[in-house]
Amino acid sequence: VKPLTALRGEAWETAARLMLECSKLPYWQRVDGSVLEVRFGQAKLELHPGKPLRELNEEEFRTWSVGKLRKTLKLLKAHQELPALEKEDLVQALLQAVQEGALVEDEEEMGDPLVRFSRQFSHQLANISEAWPVLGRLGPICNARAAGMVLRMQLDQMSGMAEQQKVNIKANAEAHQAAMIAEQTEGWRSTLGEVHQQFLRDMGVHDLDPAGCFTHATSGELTFARCCSLGDHAYSCWRQDLEEEARCCSASSSSSSSSSSGPLEPR
């Protein structure tokens, strides 16, 4: 908008400027499964001098004094005398005038010509747009901008959900991998324990539980293969009780006495 040079001001001051923007855009949205449907209404354009105009609505009118309400209504009624009315009646009468298309101005804005011009221009914008068709094209631009904002919000929401799903998938994959490794490790331990027991039997050691530690064990996890063949479960089996471990796993050390070829050296 070009500077309004006709307004009073000093020559060296920055010329006054007005801004025309979308102040409101009603919309309705409906979610159907995974589809979000958004419908926009007619955009409300407002002219202002850099600061949005104060909205004159019921909430604002209720803050006015009775004298101010009567004075405003008197101006709208072409200076007709008003009967004695309560404040609530005055507020309702003023709201009725606004619904009928009357231009309501606040006396506090009378001293600012830019604000008065902005309010009158915004009120008559529908009629002005007929003379200046370019103003009527701003409404679809507002709708397009709002649609872009909705798409951006949906994209940000989808990006956030995708990022969270990525984190969840990674955590599940790591947990599944750890479970598979643990399962495979336990399988190899069991296989190596069975191989060790068979090796001892081939060396002539037929009684793998001479101390009776495993025969009468109440826990299924306390076995010769698990507790004596490999050292992975030594702590859970014996709790650092070295004497109990030596007594229960004596079959492993007795293989040398039952073999005629001498003690076996680990390879």
GROMACS elastic network, one bead per residue, 0.5 to 0.9 nm:
[ bonds ]
;  ai    aj funct       b0    kb
    1     4     6  0.87051   500
    1    17     6  0.67609   500
    1    18     6  0.63296   500
    1    19     6  0.68606   500
    1    20     6  0.81398   500
    2     5     6  0.87343   500
    2    16     6  0.88205   500
    2    17     6  0.68284   500
    2    18     6  0.80922   500
    3     6     6  0.88462   500
    3    14     6  0.88053   500
    3    15     6  0.54244   500
    3    16     6  0.55263   500
    3    17     6  0.50818   500
    3    18     6  0.77320   500
    4     7     6  0.61363   500
    4    15     6  0.65056   500
    4    16     6  0.56845   500
    4    17     6  0.64506   500
    4    18     6  0.82613   500
    5     8     6  0.78283   500
    5     9     6  0.85594   500
    5    15     6  0.63292   500
    5    16     6  0.73774   500
    6     9     6  0.88295   500
    7    15     6  0.85745   500
    7    16     6  0.78270   500
    7   113     6  0.82470   500
    7   114     6  0.86838   500
    9    12     6  0.84250   500
    9    13     6  0.68045   500
    9    14     6  0.88044   500
    9    15     6  0.80376   500
    9    16     6  0.89072   500
   10    13     6  0.54147   500
   10    14     6  0.86010   500
   11    14     6  0.81635   500
   11    15     6  0.85825   500
   12    15     6  0.86763   500
   13    16     6  0.87035   500
   14    17     6  0.88242   500
   16    49     6  0.77184   500
   16   114     6  0.82780   500
   17    48     6  0.88100   500
   17    49     6  0.61542   500
   17    50     6  0.76765   500
   17   114     6  0.88249   500
   18    47     6  0.65878   500
   18    48     6  0.55898   500
   18    50     6  0.64577   500
   18   114     6  0.79278   500
   18   118     6  0.78366   500
   19    46     6  0.80747   500
   19    47     6  0.55033   500
   19    48     6  0.54032   500
   19    49     6  0.59786   500
   19    50     6  0.61007   500
   19    51     6  0.87014   500
   20    23     6  0.89698   500
   20    45     6  0.66974   500
   20    46     6  0.55905   500
   20    48     6  0.65844   500
   20    49     6  0.88379   500
   20   122     6  0.89476   500
   21    44     6  0.84922   500
   21    45     6  0.55802   500
   21    46     6  0.56004   500
   21    47     6  0.65735   500
   21    48     6  0.83063   500
   21   138     6  0.86052   500
   21   142     6  0.85433   500
   22    25     6  0.72368   500
   22    43     6  0.64778   500
   22    44     6  0.57678   500
   22    46     6  0.62448   500
   22    47     6  0.89055   500
   22   138     6  0.84243   500
   22   139     6  0.78916   500
   22   142     6  0.64171   500
   23    43     6  0.77623   500
   23    44     6  0.58260   500
   23    45     6  0.57672   500
   23    46     6  0.59214   500
   23    52     6  0.80360   500
   24    42     6  0.87355   500
   24    43     6  0.59700   500
   24    44     6  0.51271   500
   24    45     6  0.73100   500
   24    46     6  0.87450   500
   25    40     6  0.70061   500
   25    41     6  0.63804   500
   25    42     6  0.64106   500
   25    44     6  0.62164   500
   25    45     6  0.89945   500
   25   142     6  0.78864   500
   25   143     6  0.76868   500
   25   146     6  0.81185   500
   26    39     6  0.86156   500
   26    40     6  0.59709   500
   26    41     6  0.51082   500
   26    42     6  0.69160   500
   26    43     6  0.70809   500
   26    44     6  0.87320   500
   27    38     6  0.68645   500
   27    39     6  0.54466   500
   27    41     6  0.56238   500
   27    42     6  0.87958   500
   28    37     6  0.81981   500
   28    38     6  0.56959   500
   28    39     6  0.51783   500
   28    40     6  0.64904   500
   28    41     6  0.81409   500
   29    36     6  0.69871   500
   29    37     6  0.54313   500
   29    39     6  0.62177   500
   29    40     6  0.87268   500
   30    35     6  0.83382   500
   30    36     6  0.59226   500
   30    37     6  0.51040   500
   30    38     6  0.65238   500
   30    39     6  0.87318   500
   31    34     6  0.70825   500
   31    35     6  0.57905   500
   31    37     6  0.61524   500
   31    38     6  0.87255   500
   32    35     6  0.51238   500
   32    36     6  0.63636   500
   32    37     6  0.76407   500
   33    36     6  0.79823   500
   38   147     6  0.83699   500
   38   150     6  0.84971   500
   40    43     6  0.81986   500
   40   143     6  0.67526   500
   40   146     6  0.84340   500
   40   147     6  0.84501   500
   41   143     6  0.82629   500
   42   139     6  0.69863   500
   42   140     6  0.85360   500
   42   143     6  0.81590   500
   43   138     6  0.86160   500
   43   139     6  0.54194   500
   43   140     6  0.79406   500
   43   142     6  0.66298   500
   43   143     6  0.71006   500
   44   122     6  0.89828   500
   44   139     6  0.76361   500
   45   122     6  0.69636   500
   45   125     6  0.79135   500
   45   138     6  0.81209   500
   45   139     6  0.75318   500
   45   142     6  0.89932   500
   46    52     6  0.79372   500
   46    53     6  0.81323   500
   46   118     6  0.76694   500
   46   119     6  0.79723   500
   46   121     6  0.82198   500
   46   122     6  0.52332   500
   46   123     6  0.84884   500
   46   125     6  0.84496   500
   47    50     6  0.87530   500
   47    52     6  0.79730   500
   47    53     6  0.81950   500
   47   115     6  0.88470   500
   47   117     6  0.86553   500
   47   118     6  0.50668   500
   47   119     6  0.71129   500
   47   121     6  0.69036   500
   47   122     6  0.57311   500
   48    51     6  0.60186   500
   48    52     6  0.57131   500
   48    53     6  0.62617   500
   48   114     6  0.76175   500
   48   115     6  0.65960   500
   48   117     6  0.85911   500
   48   118     6  0.52117   500
   48   119     6  0.75681   500
   48   122     6  0.85662   500
   49    52     6  0.76138   500
   49    53     6  0.85560   500
   49   114     6  0.63255   500
   49   115     6  0.67123   500
   49   118     6  0.72776   500
   51    54     6  0.89287   500
   52    55     6  0.86138   500
   53    56     6  0.88168   500
   53   115     6  0.74086   500
   53   118     6  0.81436   500
   53   119     6  0.74292   500
   54    60     6  0.88456   500
   55    60     6  0.74246   500
   56    59     6  0.78857   500
   56    60     6  0.56730   500
   56    61     6  0.68697   500
   56   104     6  0.76501   500
   56   105     6  0.82594   500
   56   106     6  0.81976   500
   57    60     6  0.52933   500
   57    61     6  0.61352   500
   57    62     6  0.87422   500
   57    95     6  0.75186   500
   57    98     6  0.87293   500
   58    61     6  0.50208   500
   58    62     6  0.62135   500
   58    63     6  0.89097   500
   58    91     6  0.71802   500
   58    92     6  0.83038   500
   58    94     6  0.86871   500
   58    95     6  0.68283   500
   59    62     6  0.54306   500
   59    63     6  0.69808   500
   60    63     6  0.54333   500
   60    64     6  0.70519   500
   61    64     6  0.53173   500
   61    65     6  0.85324   500
   61    69     6  0.76051   500
   61    91     6  0.62427   500
   61    94     6  0.80901   500
   61    95     6  0.85295   500
   62    65     6  0.78626   500
   62    87     6  0.82010   500
   62    88     6  0.81149   500
   62    91     6  0.66920   500
   64    67     6  0.81518   500
   64    68     6  0.61278   500
   64    69     6  0.64318   500
   65    68     6  0.52182   500
   65    69     6  0.62816   500
   65    70     6  0.86903   500
   65    87     6  0.81065   500
   66    69     6  0.51059   500
   66    70     6  0.61438   500
   66    71     6  0.85443   500
   66    86     6  0.80502   500
   66    87     6  0.58070   500
   66    90     6  0.76688   500
   67    70     6  0.51799   500
   67    71     6  0.60914   500
   67    72     6  0.86256   500
   68    71     6  0.50766   500
   68    72     6  0.61496   500
   68    73     6  0.85786   500
   68   106     6  0.89698   500
   68   107     6  0.83441   500
   69    72     6  0.52303   500
   69    73     6  0.61703   500
   69    74     6  0.85090   500
   69    87     6  0.79348   500
   69    90     6  0.63422   500
   69    91     6  0.71869   500
   69    94     6  0.77477   500
   70    73     6  0.51433   500
   70    74     6  0.59841   500
   70    75     6  0.86796   500
   70    82     6  0.75329   500
   70    85     6  0.88911   500
   70    90     6  0.69629   500
   71    74     6  0.50584   500
   71    75     6  0.63970   500
   71    76     6  0.88026   500
   71    79     6  0.88535   500
   72    75     6  0.52381   500
   72    76     6  0.64071   500
   72    77     6  0.87391   500
   72    94     6  0.81931   500
   72   104     6  0.74634   500
   72   105     6  0.76946   500
   72   106     6  0.78616   500
   72   107     6  0.82171   500
   73    77     6  0.60445   500
   73    78     6  0.86905   500
   73    79     6  0.83316   500
   73    80     6  0.88371   500
   73    82     6  0.81939   500
   73    90     6  0.79195   500
   73    93     6  0.78552   500
   73    94     6  0.65117   500
   73    97     6  0.84983   500
   73   104     6  0.87700   500
   74    77     6  0.50604   500
   74    78     6  0.63604   500
   74    80     6  0.58765   500
   74    81     6  0.68121   500
   74    82     6  0.70197   500
   75    78     6  0.54089   500
   75    79     6  0.53482   500
   75    80     6  0.80263   500
   76    79     6  0.73013   500
   76    80     6  0.86969   500
   76    94     6  0.88891   500
   76    97     6  0.79273   500
   76   102     6  0.73256   500
   76   103     6  0.80171   500
   76   104     6  0.76823   500
   77    80     6  0.55049   500
   77    81     6  0.83559   500
   77    82     6  0.87448   500
   79    82     6  0.88238   500
   82    85     6  0.79263   500
   85    88     6  0.80806   500
   85    89     6  0.59224   500
   85    90     6  0.63935   500
   86    89     6  0.52662   500
   86    90     6  0.63744   500
   86    91     6  0.88232   500
   87    90     6  0.50058   500
   87    91     6  0.62123   500
   87    92     6  0.86636   500
   88    91     6  0.51374   500
   88    92     6  0.62438   500
   88    93     6  0.85894   500
   89    92     6  0.51492   500
   89    93     6  0.60622   500
   89    94     6  0.85808   500
   90    93     6  0.50534   500
   90    94     6  0.61614   500
   90    95     6  0.86222   500
   91    94     6  0.51256   500
   91    95     6  0.62106   500
   91    96     6  0.86099   500
   92    95     6  0.50295   500
   92    96     6  0.61052   500
   92    97     6  0.86384   500
   93    96     6  0.50490   500
   93    97     6  0.63035   500
   93    98     6  0.87935   500
   94    97     6  0.50652   500
   94    98     6  0.63580   500
   94    99     6  0.87655   500
   94   104     6  0.83938   500
   95    98     6  0.50564   500
   95    99     6  0.62687   500
   95   100     6  0.86756   500
   96    99     6  0.51222   500
   96   100     6  0.63119   500
   96   101     6  0.89094   500
   96   102     6  0.89335   500
   97   100     6  0.50897   500
   97   101     6  0.65927   500
   97   102     6  0.54687   500
   97   103     6  0.82950   500
   97   104     6  0.83754   500
   98   101     6  0.52076   500
   98   103     6  0.67838   500
   98   104     6  0.69999   500
   99   102     6  0.72989   500
  101   123     6  0.86469   500
  102   123     6  0.88356   500
  103   119     6  0.84819   500
  103   120     6  0.74271   500
  103   123     6  0.67360   500
  104   119     6  0.89624   500
  105   108     6  0.85699   500
  105   109     6  0.73522   500
  105   110     6  0.79434   500
  105   116     6  0.77311   500
  105   119     6  0.77848   500
  105   120     6  0.86574   500
  106   109     6  0.55088   500
  106   110     6  0.70118   500
  107   110     6  0.51749   500
  107   111     6  0.80673   500
  108   111     6  0.69358   500
  108   112     6  0.84762   500
  109   112     6  0.55510   500
  109   113     6  0.79536   500
  109   115     6  0.64493   500
  109   116     6  0.64336   500
  110   113     6  0.69374   500
  110   115     6  0.80356   500
  110   116     6  0.64579   500
  111   115     6  0.86227   500
  111   116     6  0.82835   500
  112   115     6  0.54852   500
  112   116     6  0.63707   500
  112   117     6  0.87097   500
  113   116     6  0.50701   500
  113   117     6  0.59733   500
  113   118     6  0.83959   500
  114   117     6  0.51591   500
  114   118     6  0.59792   500
  114   119     6  0.85885   500
  115   119     6  0.61348   500
  115   120     6  0.86015   500
  116   119     6  0.52498   500
  116   120     6  0.62026   500
  116   121     6  0.84544   500
  117   120     6  0.51946   500
  117   121     6  0.58785   500
  117   122     6  0.84520   500
  118   121     6  0.50898   500
  118   122     6  0.60240   500
  118   123     6  0.85013   500
  119   122     6  0.51861   500
  119   123     6  0.61252   500
  119   124     6  0.86943   500
  120   123     6  0.50794   500
  120   124     6  0.62224   500
  120   125     6  0.84324   500
  121   124     6  0.52439   500
  121   125     6  0.58227   500
  121   128     6  0.80646   500
  122   125     6  0.50215   500
  122   126     6  0.83287   500
  123   126     6  0.76974   500
  123   127     6  0.89760   500
  124   127     6  0.55163   500
  124   128     6  0.61445   500
  124   129     6  0.86684   500
  125   129     6  0.59098   500
  125   130     6  0.87578   500
  125   135     6  0.83580   500
  125   136     6  0.89919   500
  126   129     6  0.53040   500
  126   130     6  0.69659   500
  126   136     6  0.82383   500
  127   130     6  0.54772   500
  127   131     6  0.71890   500
  127   132     6  0.89594   500
  128   131     6  0.53296   500
  128   132     6  0.60740   500
  128   133     6  0.83230   500
  128   135     6  0.80746   500
  129   133     6  0.51974   500
  129   134     6  0.72238   500
  129   135     6  0.54073   500
  129   136     6  0.54631   500
  129   137     6  0.89913   500
  130   133     6  0.57119   500
  130   135     6  0.86041   500
  130   136     6  0.78559   500
  131   134     6  0.89571   500
  132   135     6  0.59459   500
  132   136     6  0.75865   500
  133   136     6  0.52604   500
  133   137     6  0.69577   500
  134   137     6  0.53675   500
  134   138     6  0.72705   500
  135   138     6  0.55743   500
  135   139     6  0.79376   500
  136   139     6  0.60934   500
  136   140     6  0.81877   500
  137   140     6  0.59435   500
  137   141     6  0.67764   500
  138   141     6  0.50062   500
  138   142     6  0.62477   500
  138   143     6  0.87687   500
  139   142     6  0.51151   500
  139   143     6  0.64084   500
  139   144     6  0.87619   500
  140   144     6  0.61116   500
  140   145     6  0.85367   500
  141   144     6  0.50422   500
  141   145     6  0.61431   500
  141   146     6  0.85486   500
  142   145     6  0.50842   500
  142   146     6  0.61147   500
  142   147     6  0.85404   500
  143   146     6  0.50536   500
  143   147     6  0.60721   500
  143   148     6  0.85567   500
  144   147     6  0.50129   500
  144   148     6  0.61693   500
  144   149     6  0.86736   500
  145   148     6  0.50167   500
  145   149     6  0.63051   500
  145   150     6  0.87391   500
  146   149     6  0.50113   500
  146   150     6  0.62566   500
  146   151     6  0.86466   500
  147   150     6  0.50533   500
  147   151     6  0.61968   500
  147   152     6  0.85385   500
  148   151     6  0.50763   500
  148   152     6  0.60675   500
  148   153     6  0.85929   500
  149   153     6  0.61376   500
  149   154     6  0.85724   500
  150   153     6  0.50972   500
  150   154     6  0.61773   500
  150   155     6  0.85241   500
  151   154     6  0.50355   500
  151   155     6  0.59898   500
  151   156     6  0.85096   500
  152   156     6  0.60736   500
  152   157     6  0.84745   500
  153   156     6  0.51118   500
  153   157     6  0.60903   500
  153   158     6  0.85482   500
  154   158     6  0.60404   500
  154   159     6  0.84400   500
  155   158     6  0.50467   500
  155   159     6  0.59610   500
  155   160     6  0.84708   500
  156   160     6  0.60921   500
  156   161     6  0.85832   500
  157   160     6  0.51057   500
  157   161     6  0.62042   500
  157   162     6  0.85596   500
  158   161     6  0.50227   500
  158   162     6  0.59796   500
  158   163     6  0.84649   500
  159   162     6  0.50155   500
  159   163     6  0.60493   500
  159   164     6  0.85549   500
  160   163     6  0.51072   500
  160   164     6  0.62083   500
  160   165     6  0.85743   500
  161   164     6  0.50807   500
  161   165     6  0.60724   500
  161   166     6  0.84947   500
  162   166     6  0.60280   500
  162   167     6  0.86343   500
  163   167     6  0.63090   500
  163   168     6  0.86727   500
  164   167     6  0.50861   500
  164   168     6  0.61945   500
  164   169     6  0.85709   500
  165   169     6  0.59685   500
  165   170     6  0.84330   500
  166   169     6  0.51280   500
  166   170     6  0.60892   500
  166   171     6  0.85579   500
  167   170     6  0.51528   500
  167   171     6  0.61524   500
  167   172     6  0.86031   500
  168   171     6  0.50892   500
  168   172     6  0.60774   500
  168   173     6  0.84736   500
  169   172     6  0.50701   500
  169   173     6  0.59683   500
  169   174     6  0.85159   500
  170   173     6  0.50462   500
  170   174     6  0.61209   500
  170   175     6  0.85461   500
  171   174     6  0.51724   500
  171   175     6  0.61466   500
  171   176     6  0.85609   500
  172   175     6  0.50511   500
  172   176     6  0.60092   500
  172   177     6  0.84621   500
  173   176     6  0.50238   500
  173   177     6  0.59977   500
  173   178     6  0.84995   500
  174   177     6  0.50287   500
  174   178     6  0.60846   500
  174   179     6  0.85399   500
  175   178     6  0.51064   500
  175   179     6  0.61530   500
  175   180     6  0.86407   500
  176   179     6  0.50433   500
  176   180     6  0.61428   500
  176   181     6  0.86046   500
  177   180     6  0.50996   500
  177   181     6  0.61490   500
  177   182     6  0.85325   500
  178   181     6  0.51341   500
  178   182     6  0.60939   500
  178   183     6  0.85504   500
  179   182     6  0.50694   500
  179   183     6  0.60650   500
  179   184     6  0.85645   500
  180   183     6  0.50188   500
  180   184     6  0.60563   500
  180   185     6  0.83864   500
  181   184     6  0.51281   500
  181   185     6  0.59033   500
  181   186     6  0.84652   500
  182   185     6  0.50372   500
  182   186     6  0.60797   500
  182   187     6  0.85232   500
  183   186     6  0.52054   500
  183   187     6  0.61801   500
  183   188     6  0.87492   500
  184   188     6  0.62352   500
  184   189     6  0.86007   500
  185   188     6  0.51920   500
  185   189     6  0.61874   500
  185   190     6  0.86595   500
  186   189     6  0.50062   500
  186   190     6  0.61904   500
  186   191     6  0.86260   500
  187   190     6  0.51521   500
  187   191     6  0.62206   500
  187   192     6  0.86359   500
  188   192     6  0.60099   500
  188   193     6  0.83909   500
  189   192     6  0.51575   500
  189   193     6  0.60234   500
  189   194     6  0.86392   500
  189   225     6  0.84947   500
  189   226     6  0.76304   500
  189   229     6  0.89004   500
  189   230     6  0.73888   500
  189   232     6  0.85087   500
  190   193     6  0.50477   500
  190   194     6  0.62844   500
  190   195     6  0.86796   500
  190   225     6  0.70729   500
  190   226     6  0.71299   500
  191   194     6  0.51862   500
  191   195     6  0.62308   500
  191   196     6  0.86429   500
  192   196     6  0.61047   500
  192   197     6  0.86290   500
  192   225     6  0.81755   500
  192   229     6  0.77608   500
  192   230     6  0.79562   500
  193   196     6  0.50709   500
  193   197     6  0.62474   500
  193   198     6  0.86686   500
  193   224     6  0.80574   500
  193   226     6  0.65565   500
  193   228     6  0.83499   500
  193   229     6  0.53382   500
  193   230     6  0.68462   500
  194   197     6  0.50921   500
  194   198     6  0.61913   500
  194   199     6  0.85306   500
  194   225     6  0.63945   500
  194   229     6  0.84872   500
  195   198     6  0.51448   500
  195   199     6  0.60908   500
  195   200     6  0.87039   500
  196   200     6  0.62692   500
  196   201     6  0.87038   500
  196   225     6  0.75715   500
  196   229     6  0.62547   500
  196   230     6  0.89110   500
  197   200     6  0.51592   500
  197   201     6  0.63278   500
  197   202     6  0.87065   500
  197   205     6  0.89422   500
  197   208     6  0.78642   500
  197   224     6  0.82460   500
  197   225     6  0.68879   500
  197   229     6  0.75821   500
  197   252     6  0.88749   500
  198   201     6  0.50527   500
  198   202     6  0.61832   500
  198   203     6  0.86116   500
  199   202     6  0.50591   500
  199   203     6  0.62650   500
  199   204     6  0.88445   500
  199   205     6  0.87903   500
  200   204     6  0.64735   500
  200   205     6  0.53123   500
  200   206     6  0.74400   500
  200   208     6  0.82923   500
  200   251     6  0.81921   500
  200   252     6  0.72747   500
  200   255     6  0.64130   500
  201   204     6  0.51039   500
  201   206     6  0.52147   500
  201   207     6  0.82858   500
  201   208     6  0.85050   500
  201   255     6  0.87807   500
  202   205     6  0.72550   500
  202   206     6  0.84696   500
  203   206     6  0.86356   500
  203   255     6  0.63097   500
  203   256     6  0.83105   500
  203   258     6  0.68035   500
  203   259     6  0.59160   500
  204   255     6  0.70455   500
  204   258     6  0.57628   500
  204   259     6  0.68171   500
  205   208     6  0.68577   500
  205   251     6  0.69452   500
  205   252     6  0.83786   500
  205   254     6  0.73301   500
  205   255     6  0.59628   500
  205   258     6  0.67960   500
  205   259     6  0.88885   500
  206   251     6  0.87362   500
  207   210     6  0.59555   500
  207   251     6  0.71243   500
  208   211     6  0.88193   500
  208   224     6  0.71935   500
  208   248     6  0.88599   500
  208   249     6  0.79050   500
  208   250     6  0.81242   500
  208   251     6  0.52111   500
  208   252     6  0.77383   500
  209   212     6  0.52952   500
  209   213     6  0.64555   500
  209   214     6  0.64550   500
  209   215     6  0.72178   500
  209   224     6  0.74738   500
  209   248     6  0.67740   500
  209   249     6  0.75821   500
  209   250     6  0.80897   500
  209   251     6  0.68008   500
  210   213     6  0.79360   500
  210   247     6  0.87194   500
  210   248     6  0.75044   500
  210   249     6  0.87583   500
  210   250     6  0.76685   500
  210   251     6  0.70960   500
  211   214     6  0.83097   500
  211   247     6  0.66102   500
  211   248     6  0.57479   500
  211   249     6  0.85184   500
  211   250     6  0.81448   500
  212   215     6  0.53964   500
  212   216     6  0.66250   500
  212   217     6  0.84581   500
  212   248     6  0.74773   500
  213   216     6  0.64483   500
  213   217     6  0.63681   500
  213   222     6  0.83828   500
  213   223     6  0.84643   500
  213   224     6  0.87129   500
  213   247     6  0.85013   500
  213   248     6  0.56829   500
  213   249     6  0.88313   500
  214   218     6  0.85579   500
  214   219     6  0.89836   500
  214   222     6  0.63167   500
  214   223     6  0.56297   500
  214   224     6  0.68061   500
  214   248     6  0.80038   500
  215   218     6  0.88669   500
  215   223     6  0.85682   500
  217   220     6  0.73154   500
  217   221     6  0.88778   500
  217   222     6  0.65483   500
  217   223     6  0.82041   500
  218   221     6  0.88397   500
  218   222     6  0.80373   500
  219   222     6  0.56930   500
  219   223     6  0.86533   500
  220   223     6  0.70420   500
  221   226     6  0.72242   500
  221   227     6  0.84276   500
  221   237     6  0.81271   500
  222   225     6  0.86742   500
  222   226     6  0.68200   500
  222   227     6  0.65312   500
  222   237     6  0.65167   500
  223   226     6  0.52741   500
  223   227     6  0.59228   500
  223   228     6  0.78586   500
  223   237     6  0.89415   500
  224   227     6  0.53271   500
  224   228     6  0.51818   500
  224   229     6  0.66485   500
  224   248     6  0.82185   500
  224   249     6  0.72664   500
  225   228     6  0.57762   500
  225   230     6  0.72694   500
  226   229     6  0.62409   500
  226   230     6  0.65527   500
  226   231     6  0.83063   500
  226   232     6  0.82294   500
  226   233     6  0.66249   500
  226   234     6  0.83099   500
  226   237     6  0.84385   500
  227   230     6  0.65707   500
  227   231     6  0.69896   500
  227   232     6  0.80353   500
  227   233     6  0.58481   500
  227   234     6  0.56660   500
  227   235     6  0.88643   500
  227   236     6  0.84650   500
  227   237     6  0.59449   500
  227   238     6  0.81140   500
  227   245     6  0.84364   500
  227   249     6  0.80230   500
  228   231     6  0.68868   500
  228   233     6  0.85544   500
  228   234     6  0.74944   500
  228   245     6  0.79315   500
  228   248     6  0.80680   500
  228   249     6  0.55337   500
  228   250     6  0.89462   500
  228   251     6  0.89928   500
  228   252     6  0.75020   500
  229   249     6  0.84953   500
  229   252     6  0.78166   500
  230   233     6  0.72036   500
  230   234     6  0.77605   500
  231   234     6  0.51394   500
  231   235     6  0.83006   500
  232   235     6  0.78032   500
  232   236     6  0.88142   500
  233   236     6  0.53993   500
  233   237     6  0.61234   500
  233   238     6  0.85859   500
  234   237     6  0.51730   500
  234   238     6  0.59250   500
  234   239     6  0.73945   500
  234   240     6  0.77458   500
  234   245     6  0.82522   500
  235   238     6  0.54601   500
  235   240     6  0.59052   500
  235   241     6  0.86353   500
  236   239     6  0.57947   500
  236   240     6  0.86381   500
  237   240     6  0.85452   500
  237   245     6  0.83657   500
  238   241     6  0.52361   500
  238   242     6  0.73645   500
  238   244     6  0.68907   500
  238   245     6  0.61328   500
  239   242     6  0.84796   500
  240   243     6  0.88688   500
  240   244     6  0.88519   500
  240   245     6  0.82542   500
  241   244     6  0.54876   500
  241   245     6  0.62737   500
  241   246     6  0.87760   500
  242   245     6  0.50089   500
  242   246     6  0.60879   500
  242   247     6  0.85750   500
  243   246     6  0.51178   500
  243   247     6  0.61428   500
  243   248     6  0.86359   500
  244   247     6  0.50909   500
  244   248     6  0.60813   500
  244   249     6  0.83424   500
  245   248     6  0.53315   500
  245   249     6  0.58261   500
  245   250     6  0.81831   500
  246   249     6  0.53234   500
  246   250     6  0.57316   500
  246   253     6  0.89482   500
  247   250     6  0.54678   500
  247   251     6  0.88324   500
  248   251     6  0.77044   500
  249   252     6  0.58259   500
  249   253     6  0.75207   500
  250   253     6  0.53449   500
  250   254     6  0.62074   500
  251   254     6  0.50393   500
  251   255     6  0.67028   500
  252   255     6  0.59358   500
  252   256     6  0.85974   500
  253   256     6  0.65245   500
  253   257     6  0.82341   500
  254   257     6  0.54727   500
  254   258     6  0.67471   500
  255   258     6  0.53354   500
  255   259     6  0.63119   500
  255   263     6  0.77765   500
  255   264     6  0.85037   500
  256   259     6  0.53435   500
  256   260     6  0.80574   500
  256   261     6  0.83218   500
  256   262     6  0.60578   500
  256   264     6  0.68759   500
  257   260     6  0.76847   500
  257   262     6  0.76418   500
  257   263     6  0.77467   500
  258   262     6  0.87470   500
  259   262     6  0.59955   500
  259   263     6  0.74026   500
  259   264     6  0.89825   500
  260   263     6  0.86390   500
  261   264     6  0.82391   500
